[in-house]
Amino acid sequence: MSGARKVAVCVTGASGYIASWLVKLLLGRGYIVKATVRDPNDPKKTEHLLSLDGAKERLHLFKADLLDEGSFDPVVDGCDGVFHTASPVLFSSISDPQAELIDPAVKGTLNVLKSCKKFPTVKRVVLTSSMASVMMNGKPLTPDVVVDETWYSDPLIAEKHKLWYLLSKTLAEEAAWNFAEGNGIDLVSINPGFVIGPLLQPTINLTVEMIQNLITGRAVPLSNYRLIDVRDVLEILEIIQQLYPTLHIPERCEDDNPLLLPSDPQFQVSKEQAKGLGIGFYPFEATLKDTIESLKEKGFLNI
């Protein structure tokens, strides 16, 4: 980062789990970070970001609306890279999937990319997509199957089974690739699955909430947690019991949507692209323990 000009990058949806860690990493590497949040005056959305090392000197917060074309212009202006992580996450009590999930995901992604098109300084856009957008295309998910970057979920299947989150992420990524290819934008998408680990933000994201619910004995409606089934829950319970042998954990969940995964043994997910970027992976057991210890530290668990 030494040189005449400090490099600036944009992070949308900066108060979210992934984005918060991304802002921390970017500040730690000396970047100027221009980050969007829904309400810059809400301390629950901003305090953990403003307290990061380097934030006072190099973090700039902006209010931007996913559905407001042009609202990302001042954020993207002057940036070399853009990380688009902002997208709605809702799984229950959805009265209008189009308005609550699909429009913000698809139109929001296109609005960010339209802003990127306006400023030639932008060299690359990184889209935080989801495993939901790649793994449901009608092919049997058998143990010999390796899901990789050539896979795309079928929107018709998602719509048929009313998997609205899956549909929103699938349509958003499809729209992003079409726009990027048609407008000469260098786009990269990353497709995370189970998002857990230590918390930076003062609130709990959905998959970390599942860990909390498992330990406290609250029922877990599995369709609320993306692409997770009973086997995943039982495996998590077993690992938690090994990590905390004196802890009594009620084995309780509600599989109210058996369409999410087949009953066959788990398929495989390719890590080759990530490894090619030099990304290493923590063991799941270590990440799960870090999650629980973070929940304890922040007062969400009393065990």
Buried (B, 14 or more C-beta within 10 A) or exposed (E): EEEEEEBBBBBBBBBBBBBBBBBBEBBEEEBBBBBBBBEBEEEEBBEBBEEBEBBEEBBBBBEBBBEEBEBBBBBBBBBBBBBBBBBBBBBEEBEEBEEBBBBBBBBBBBBBBBBBBEBEEBEBBBBBBBBBBBBBEEEEBEEEBEBBEEBBBBBEBBBEBEBBBBBBBBBBBBBBBEBBEEEEBEBEBBBBBBBBBBBBBBBBBBBBBBBBBBBBEBEBBBBBBBBBBBEBBEEBBEBBBEBBEEEEBEEEBEBEBEEBBEEEEBBEBEEEEEEEEEEEEEEEEEBBBBBBEBBEEBEBBEE
